[in-house]
Amino acid sequence: MNRTLKKTSATNDISKDELPVAETFLSIQGEGFNSGRAAYFIRLAGCRNRCAWCDSKETWDVSKARMEKIETLVNLASGSGAENIVITGGEPLIHNLNGLCKKLREKHMNIFLETSGTEKFSGNFDWIALSPKEGKKVIAENYELADELKMVICTPEDFSRAEINASMVRKRCRLYLQPEWESRNIILPEIIEYIKGHPSWSISLQLHKLLDIR
């Protein structure tokens, strides 16, 4: 589903034609609705959420990232042979994504976004995965843009937080519960039982970690 989002000013719009990049790579999407699909990942640096269980803590500090021109990123993505592009982080929406999305769109690529929803939107996407973080406020209008809601579950108390967030999204938004990786052996049985009793939810596993791929 293509959408044109309202153009906004990004908090850390360092440059109009380049972005701070933690890494880029071709792999398999391991989470949520698009799990199992080949995709080229553009992982941008910078995040204010700083979750204790984050598996990408190296992306937090923008100053440690390499700056890449948008044109270079698009050429890397198009040259990878991938049809799907995942823009992730960190929190990618602390940067202005209008230019990157515009150039990727010109290459006729499917653009997926992974976001916590804590920053103003910019860019144009085919699929938006919203993953709220504990203690971090999602901007209200961002709930309406989500195609999927992915809630990371660490403890049984997180189920109530998941339901609160589910009440904020559109009815057609896909709902996923994902075990926090380090707690998965303990919490996964509880997630399975919860979904049995709450069938609006589906389970999301970090397939890339199970397969031991990047």
C-alpha positions in Angstrom: 0.0 0.0 0.0 1.8 3.2 -1.1 1.1 6.3 0.8 2.2 9.9 0.7 3.0 11.2 4.1 3.0 14.8 5.3 6.4 16.3 4.9 8.0 17.1 8.2 11.2 18.5 9.6 13.5 15.9 11.0 15.0 16.6 14.4 18.6 15.6 13.3 18.5 16.4 9.6 22.3 16.6 9.4 22.4 17.1 5.7 19.9 17.3 2.8 21.8 14.7 0.7 23.4 12.3 3.3 22.5 10.3 6.3 24.4 8.6 9.2 24.5 4.9 8.5 25.4 2.1 11.0 25.3 -0.6 8.3 23.8 -1.8 5.1 23.3 -5.5 4.1 21.2 -8.0 2.1 19.5 -10.5 4.2 16.1 -12.1 5.2 13.5 -10.1 7.1 13.2 -11.9 10.4 10.3 -10.2 12.1 6.6 -9.4 11.6 4.4 -9.6 8.6 7.3 -9.6 6.0 9.2 -12.3 7.8 11.1 -14.7 5.5 11.3 -12.2 2.6 14.6 -11.1 1.1 15.4 -7.5 1.8 18.2 -4.9 1.7 18.6 -3.3 5.1 19.6 0.3 5.6 20.2 0.7 9.3 20.5 4.4 10.3 22.3 5.6 13.4 20.8 7.6 16.2 18.2 6.8 18.8 16.9 8.4 22.0 14.9 5.4 23.3 17.9 3.4 24.4 16.0 0.3 25.5 17.9 -2.0 28.0 17.2 -5.0 25.8 18.1 -3.3 22.5 20.2 -5.6 20.2 21.5 -2.7 18.1 23.0 -0.5 20.8 25.9 0.3 18.5 23.5 2.5 16.5 22.7 4.9 19.3 25.6 7.3 18.8 25.3 9.2 15.5 28.9 10.5 15.9 30.2 6.9 15.4 28.3 6.3 12.2 29.6 6.8 8.7 27.9 9.5 6.6 26.6 8.3 3.2 25.1 10.2 0.4 21.5 9.3 -0.4 22.5 8.6 -4.0 25.1 6.1 -2.7 22.6 4.3 -0.5 20.1 4.0 -3.3 22.8 2.7 -5.7 23.8 0.1 -3.1 20.2 -1.0 -2.6 19.3 -1.2 -6.3 22.6 -3.0 -7.1 21.8 -5.6 -4.4 19.0 -7.1 -6.6 16.5 -6.8 -3.7 12.9 -5.7 -4.4 12.3 -4.9 -0.7 14.2 -2.2 1.3 14.0 -2.1 5.1 14.8 1.3 6.7 15.6 0.7 10.4 17.8 1.8 13.2 18.3 3.0 15.9 15.2 5.1 15.3 15.3 6.1 11.7 12.7 8.8 12.0 15.0 11.1 13.9 16.2 11.8 10.3 14.4 13.3 7.4 13.6 10.4 5.1 11.9 12.3 2.3 14.9 12.4 0.1 15.9 8.7 0.6 12.3 7.4 0.0 11.9 9.6 -3.1 15.0 8.2 -4.7 14.2 4.6 -3.7 10.7 5.0 -5.1 12.2 6.1 -8.4 13.9 2.7 -8.5 10.4 1.0 -8.0 11.4 -0.6 -4.8 9.1 -1.7 -1.9 10.0 0.4 1.1 9.4 -0.9 4.6 9.9 1.1 7.8 10.6 -0.1 11.3 10.0 2.6 13.9 9.1 3.1 17.6 6.7 5.8 16.6 8.3 8.4 18.9 9.3 10.8 16.2 7.5 12.8 13.5 7.0 11.0 10.2 8.7 11.8 7.0 9.0 9.7 3.8 6.8 7.4 1.8 6.4 3.7 2.6 4.7 0.5 1.5 4.7 -1.0 4.9 5.1 0.5 8.4 6.0 -1.7 11.4 5.4 0.1 14.6 7.1 -1.2 17.7 6.4 0.9 20.8 9.0 0.9 23.6 8.2 0.8 27.3 8.1 4.2 28.8 8.4 6.0 25.5 5.3 7.9 24.2 4.2 7.1 20.6 3.0 10.2 18.7 -0.7 9.8 18.4 -0.9 10.2 14.6 1.7 7.5 14.1 -0.7 4.8 15.3 -3.0 5.6 12.3 -0.1 5.0 9.9 0.9 1.6 11.2 0.4 -1.5 9.0 1.6 -3.8 11.8 2.0 -3.4 15.6 4.9 -5.4 17.0 5.1 -5.6 20.8 8.2 -7.1 22.4 7.3 -9.1 25.4 9.7 -9.5 28.3 7.4 -10.3 31.2 3.7 -11.2 31.6 3.1 -7.5 32.6 3.8 -6.6 29.0 0.6 -8.1 27.7 -1.5 -5.3 29.2 0.8 -2.7 27.6 0.4 -4.6 24.3 -3.4 -4.4 24.5 -3.3 -0.7 25.3 -1.3 0.0 22.2 -3.5 -2.3 20.1 -6.5 -0.2 21.0 -4.8 2.8 19.4 -4.1 1.4 15.9 -6.5 0.9 12.9 -8.7 -2.2 12.8 -6.8 -3.6 9.8 -3.4 -3.2 11.5 -1.7 -6.6 12.0 -0.9 -7.4 15.6 2.2 -9.3 16.7 3.7 -10.4 20.0 7.5 -11.0 19.9 9.5 -12.6 22.7 12.5 -10.6 23.8 15.4 -12.7 22.7 17.2 -13.1 26.0 14.0 -14.0 27.8 12.5 -16.2 25.0 12.8 -19.5 26.7 10.9 -18.2 29.7 8.3 -16.0 28.1 7.6 -17.8 24.8 5.2 -20.4 26.4 3.2 -17.6 28.0 3.0 -15.8 24.6 1.7 -19.0 23.0 -1.0 -19.4 25.7 -1.9 -15.8 25.5 -2.4 -15.9 21.7 -4.6 -19.0 22.1 -6.9 -16.9 24.2 -6.5 -13.7 22.2 -6.5 -14.8 18.5 -6.3 -11.2 17.1 -2.6 -11.5 17.9 0.0 -13.5 16.0 3.5 -14.5 17.1 6.6 -12.9 15.6 9.9 -14.7 16.1 13.3 -13.3 15.2 13.8 -15.7 12.4 17.2 -14.2 11.5 18.5 -15.1 14.9 17.1 -18.6 14.8 18.8 -19.1 11.5 22.0 -17.4 12.7 22.2 -15.0 9.8 22.8 -11.3 9.8 
